[in-house]
């Protein structure tokens, strides 16, 4: 794996919980304080024309691009054929689509084949200054004791069916994050919505939208080791297929303020995706395919009223390898990096880069589990994670994506 910094470089106390991907196609931007995303891979040839797996080649249907997407691509001067053959690797600042309405993510059949997905796990966290984690602003509880992350029970499709792994490309290579299937008020029981961190889809103040964003629910469903996954078929890694984001939204605050280091923008570090199956699917929604979706609680209980909160994710930085789903459960505390912004949730947890965007689950007033946050930032060495409190800004994004596809037949 190509290192992202000299081996002797010191690691500072905080970084986003993301990990960079080895292949030229996947991963999430690092979480604030060291976001949990992963970074560039060694396969620099991946952008030319991504190899297609045998199964994808045999079954790949003719790709039909909706007229509205064709028009949007033309508006930005994007030739779809060139895009699919590697033009998406052009990260020139003037070509990097940034604004909320500019998101485009054409499906590239077979780009995320088993080999590329398996390799997308090189740590890519960025260091931050020690005093970025401030305890004298807003409301901050004592730092929690580290909680050892434990592998979720297998098969994941039965124990945590809503969780999965997110792949995408950025200027520095392929990257990975984690994500959660959530309900869609416009399509009860038939949701195609996925929740993740803002830094897993958009670079924040210094960049624009990431590309080739794809979600794999119940990634490596049986928790196979890296060695066991070599040569394993697509079903082992993607039991429910690969789902491409055909729309994404994140907060205006993340776009304006977000950065890979220092925790800037982390109170607004959330995003909602609408996805579609890479191969056209069976006509069943994501929720119907995986058999579950979590409601999102935008009026979650105050920290003192939450007895247990469970954070989920696919950590990829050492000592983890990004291939297995892990969890940390415990009572949350509060973290405030800026007294003028919302206070975040914080839990003790040893998950590392790659866990970014993973869902935080707690029981609501009705006693049923709901998504209340997502992993955004954490320190190095890993000891805790923090995530945003989901308020009116998060609800506005969620409603906007739901309404955008409300008229779409299921």
C-alpha positions in Angstrom: 0.0 0.0 0.0 1.3 3.5 -0.8 1.7 5.4 2.4 0.0 8.8 2.8 2.7 10.1 5.0 6.3 9.1 6.0 6.3 6.2 8.5 8.1 8.4 11.0 5.6 11.2 10.9 4.0 11.8 14.3 0.3 11.3 14.8 -1.6 14.0 16.5 -4.5 13.4 18.9 -7.4 13.7 16.6 -8.5 13.0 13.1 -11.5 12.1 11.0 -12.7 8.5 11.1 -12.2 7.7 7.5 -9.9 5.5 5.4 -8.5 5.8 1.9 -9.1 3.1 -0.7 -6.3 1.2 -2.4 -8.0 1.0 -5.8 -8.7 4.1 -7.9 -12.4 4.1 -6.9 -13.8 4.3 -3.4 -13.8 5.8 0.0 -14.8 8.6 2.4 -13.3 11.9 3.2 -11.6 12.0 6.6 -13.8 12.9 9.6 -13.1 16.2 11.4 -10.5 15.8 14.0 -9.6 13.0 11.7 -12.6 11.9 9.8 -13.1 8.2 9.4 -12.5 7.7 5.7 -9.8 5.8 3.7 -7.6 6.7 0.8 -5.7 6.3 -2.4 -4.9 3.0 -3.8 -2.1 1.6 -5.8 -4.2 0.7 -8.9 -3.7 4.0 -10.8 -4.9 2.3 -14.0 -8.4 1.9 -12.6 -9.6 5.1 -14.1 -8.8 4.3 -17.7 -11.4 1.7 -18.1 -12.3 -0.2 -15.0 -12.2 -3.9 -15.4 -15.5 -5.6 -15.2 -16.0 -8.9 -13.3 -17.0 -12.0 -15.2 -20.4 -12.0 -13.6 -21.0 -8.3 -14.4 -19.9 -8.8 -18.0 -22.3 -11.7 -18.5 -25.3 -10.1 -16.9 -24.8 -6.4 -17.5 -27.8 -4.9 -19.3 -27.7 -1.9 -21.6 -27.4 1.2 -19.5 -30.1 3.8 -20.0 -29.3 7.3 -18.8 -32.4 9.3 -17.8 -32.8 12.4 -20.1 -32.6 14.8 -17.1 -29.3 13.4 -16.2 -28.0 13.6 -19.7 -29.1 17.3 -19.8 -27.3 18.0 -16.5 -24.1 16.3 -17.7 -24.3 18.4 -20.9 -24.8 21.6 -18.9 -21.5 20.9 -17.1 -19.7 20.0 -20.4 -19.5 16.3 -19.5 -19.4 13.7 -22.2 -20.9 10.5 -20.7 -18.7 8.2 -22.8 -15.6 10.0 -21.8 -16.7 10.1 -18.2 -17.1 6.4 -18.1 -13.7 5.9 -19.6 -11.8 7.8 -17.0 -12.7 11.5 -17.4 -14.1 11.4 -13.9 -10.5 11.4 -12.7 -10.2 15.1 -13.8 -10.1 16.9 -10.5 -9.1 20.3 -11.8 -10.6 22.8 -9.4 -12.7 24.4 -12.2 -14.1 21.0 -13.2 -14.9 19.8 -9.6 -18.7 20.3 -9.2 -19.3 21.9 -5.9 -22.8 23.3 -5.4 -25.7 21.3 -4.0 -27.6 21.3 -7.3 -24.5 20.1 -9.2 -24.4 16.5 -8.0 -23.9 14.0 -10.8 -23.0 10.3 -10.4 -23.5 8.2 -13.6 -23.5 4.5 -13.0 -20.3 2.8 -14.4 -21.1 -0.9 -14.7 -18.5 -3.2 -13.0 -16.4 -0.4 -11.6 -16.8 -1.6 -8.1 -15.8 -5.2 -8.7 -14.9 -7.6 -5.8 -11.2 -7.0 -6.1 -11.5 -3.2 -6.0 -14.0 -3.3 -3.1 -11.7 -5.6 -1.1 -8.7 -3.3 -1.6 -10.4 -0.1 -0.8 -9.0 0.2 2.8 -5.7 2.1 3.1 -5.8 4.6 6.0 -6.0 8.2 4.9 -6.6 10.2 8.1 -5.2 13.7 8.4 -3.6 15.0 11.6 -5.0 17.9 13.6 -3.6 20.2 16.2 -3.9 19.1 19.8 -6.1 22.0 20.8 -8.6 21.4 18.1 -10.5 19.2 20.7 -11.5 21.9 23.1 -13.2 21.3 26.5 -13.8 24.9 27.5 -16.5 25.9 24.9 -20.2 25.0 25.0 -21.0 21.8 26.9 -18.4 19.1 27.0 -18.5 16.1 29.3 -15.3 14.3 30.5 -13.6 12.3 27.9 -15.1 8.7 27.9 -13.0 5.7 28.5 -12.2 3.8 25.3 -14.7 1.0 24.5 -13.2 -1.9 22.5 -15.1 -2.3 19.2 -16.6 -5.7 18.7 -17.4 -7.4 15.5 -21.2 -7.6 14.8 -22.8 -11.0 14.7 -22.8 -12.8 11.4 -24.5 -12.9 9.0 -24.8 -9.1 9.2 -28.0 -9.2 7.2 -29.7 -10.7 10.2 -28.0 -8.8 13.1 -27.6 -5.3 11.5 -29.4 -5.5 8.1 -29.4 -1.7 7.7 -25.7 -1.2 7.7 -23.3 -1.3 4.8 -20.1 0.1 3.3 -19.8 3.2 1.0 -17.3 3.5 -1.8 -16.3 6.6 -3.8 -13.4 8.4 -5.6 -11.6 11.6 -4.7 -8.6 13.5 -6.0 -6.2 11.3 -4.0 -7.8 8.0 -5.0 -10.4 5.6 -3.9 -12.0 5.8 -0.5 -14.4 4.1 1.9 -17.0 5.1 4.5 -19.9 3.4 6.2 -23.7 4.1 5.8 -27.2 3.1 6.9 -30.5 2.3 5.1 -33.2 4.7 6.4 -36.9 4.9 5.9 -38.5 7.2 3.3 -41.7 9.0 4.3 -42.7 9.2 0.6 -42.3 5.5 0.1 -43.2 3.6 3.3 -41.7 0.1 3.3 -40.0 0.8 0.0 -37.1 3.2 0.8 -34.1 3.8 -1.4 -32.5 6.3 1.0 -29.1 5.9 2.7 -27.7 8.0 5.5 -24.0 8.8 5.9 -21.6 11.6 6.8 -21.3 14.8 4.7 -17.5 14.3 4.3 -18.2 11.0 2.7 -19.9 12.7 -0.3 -18.5 16.2 -0.4 -15.0 17.6 0.3 -16.3 20.7 2.1 -14.9 24.2 1.8 -11.8 23.1 -0.2 -13.5 20.9 -2.8 -16.7 19.5 -4.3 -18.7 16.3 -4.8 -16.9 13.0 -4.8 -17.5 10.6 -7.6 -18.6 7.0 -8.3 -20.4 6.9 -5.0 -21.8 3.4 -4.4 -23.3 1.6 -1.4 -23.0 -2.1 -0.6 -25.4 -3.2 2.1 -24.2 -6.0 4.4 -20.7 -5.9 2.9 -18.9 -9.2 3.5 -22.1 -10.5 5.1 -20.4 -13.6 6.7 -17.4 -11.7 8.2 -14.8 -13.5 6.2 -11.1 -12.7 6.8 -9.1 -10.8 4.2 -7.4 -14.0 3.2 -10.7 -15.8 2.8 -12.0 -13.0 0.6 -9.2 -13.4 -2.0 -10.9 -15.0 -4.9 -14.3 -14.9 -3.3 -17.2 -14.1 -5.6 -19.3 -10.9 -5.8 -22.0 -12.5 -3.6 -19.5 -12.8 -0.7 -18.8 -9.1 -0.7 -22.0 -7.7 -2.1 -24.9 -10.1 -1.2 -27.5 -7.5 -2.1 -25.6 -6.0 -5.0 -24.1 -2.6 -5.6 -26.3 0.5 -5.3 -25.2 3.7 -6.9 -26.2 7.2 -5.6 -28.3 9.0 -8.2 -28.7 11.9 -5.8 -27.0 13.2 -2.7 -27.5 16.2 -0.4 -25.5 17.5 2.5 -25.7 20.6 4.7 -24.8 24.0 3.4 -22.7 24.4 6.6 -20.6 21.4 5.6 -20.1 22.7 2.1 -19.1 26.1 3.4 -17.1 25.1 6.5 -16.2 21.4 6.4 -12.6 20.3 6.3 -10.7 17.1 6.8 -9.0 18.2 9.9 -9.8 20.2 13.1 -13.4 19.3 13.4 -14.6 22.2 11.3 -18.2 21.6 10.2 -18.6 18.4 12.2 -21.9 19.5 13.9 -23.4 19.5 10.4 -21.5 16.5 9.0 -24.4 14.4 7.6 -25.7 13.5 4.2 -28.6 11.6 2.6 -28.3 9.6 -0.6 -31.0 8.2 -3.0 -29.7 5.0 -4.6 -30.4 2.8 -7.5 -29.2 -0.8 -8.3 -26.2 -1.0 -10.6 -27.7 -3.7 -12.7 -31.2 -2.4 -12.9 -32.3 -4.7 -10.1 -35.6 -6.6 -9.8 -37.9 -3.7 -9.3 -37.6 -4.0 -5.5 -36.5 -1.1 -3.4 -33.3 -1.1 -1.3 -35.4 -1.5 1.9 -37.3 -4.5 0.4 -34.1 -6.0 -0.8 -32.3 -5.9 2.6 -35.5 -6.4 4.6 -35.1 -3.4 6.9 -34.7 0.4 7.2 -34.3 2.6 10.3 -36.4 5.7 11.0 -34.4 8.9 11.7 -35.1 10.6 15.0 -34.8 14.4 14.6 -36.0 14.9 18.1 -33.7 12.4 19.8 -33.6 12.4 23.6 -31.0 14.6 25.4 -27.8 12.9 26.2 -28.6 12.3 29.9 -31.8 10.4 28.8 -30.0 8.0 26.5 -28.9 4.9 28.4 -27.3 3.1 25.5 -26.2 4.2 22.0 -24.6 1.8 19.5 -22.2 3.1 16.8 -21.7 0.9 13.7 -19.1 1.0 11.0 -16.4 -0.7 8.9 -13.1 0.6 10.4 -10.2 0.1 8.0 -7.2 1.8 9.7 -5.0 -0.5 11.8 -5.6 -2.6 13.7 -8.7 -3.2 11.5 -8.7 -4.1 7.9 -12.0 -2.6 6.6 -13.6 -6.0 5.8 -15.8 -6.5 8.8 -18.6 -4.6 10.6 -17.9 -3.5 14.1 -20.0 -1.9 16.9 -19.4 0.1 20.1 -22.2 0.4 22.6 -22.4 2.6 25.7 -23.8 5.7 27.3 -23.1 8.8 25.2 -21.6 12.1 26.5 -21.4 15.6 25.0 -18.7 17.3 22.9 -18.7 21.0 22.0 -16.0 22.3 19.6 -17.6 25.7 19.2 -20.1 27.3 21.6 -22.0 28.8 18.7 -22.7 25.4 17.1 -24.8 22.4 18.2 -23.2 20.2 20.8 -22.3 16.7 19.4 -22.8 13.2 20.8 -19.6 11.4 21.9 -19.0 7.7 22.8 -16.0 5.7 23.9 -15.0 3.6 20.9 -11.8 2.2 19.3 -13.0 2.1 15.7 -10.7 3.8 13.3 -10.8 5.3 9.8 -13.5 3.8 7.5 -16.1 4.0 10.2 -17.1 7.5 9.1 -20.8 7.8 8.3 -21.8 4.7 10.1 -25.2 4.9 11.9 -25.6 5.5 15.6 -28.7 3.7 16.9 -30.7 4.4 20.1 -34.2 3.6 21.2 -36.7 6.4 20.8 -39.6 7.4 23.0 -41.5 4.5 21.5 -38.9 2.0 22.6 -38.0 1.2 19.0 -34.5 1.7 17.5 -33.9 4.7 15.4 -30.9 6.5 13.8 -29.9 9.5 16.0 -26.4 10.3 14.5 -23.5 9.2 12.4 -19.8 8.9 13.0 -18.0 12.2 12.1 -14.8 12.6 14.1 -12.4 10.9 16.5 -8.9 11.2 17.9 -5.7 9.3 17.2 -5.0 6.9 18.7 -8.6 5.9 18.6 -10.5 6.1 21.9 -13.8 7.8 21.1 -16.1 8.9 18.3 -18.3 12.0 17.9 -21.3 12.6 15.7 -23.8 15.4 15.0 -27.1 15.9 16.8 -29.7 15.7 14.0 -31.8 18.8 14.1 -33.8 21.0 11.7 -30.9 21.2 9.2 -30.6 17.4 8.9 -34.4 17.0 8.7 -34.5 19.6 5.9 -32.0 17.6 3.8 -33.8 14.3 4.5 -37.2 15.8 3.5 -35.7 17.4 0.4 -34.3 14.1 -0.9 -37.5 12.2 -0.1 -39.7 14.8 -1.9 -37.4 14.9 -4.9 -38.3 11.2 -5.6 -41.8 11.2 -4.2 -43.4 10.9 -7.6 -41.1 8.1 -8.6 -43.0 4.8 -8.9 -41.9 1.9 -6.8 
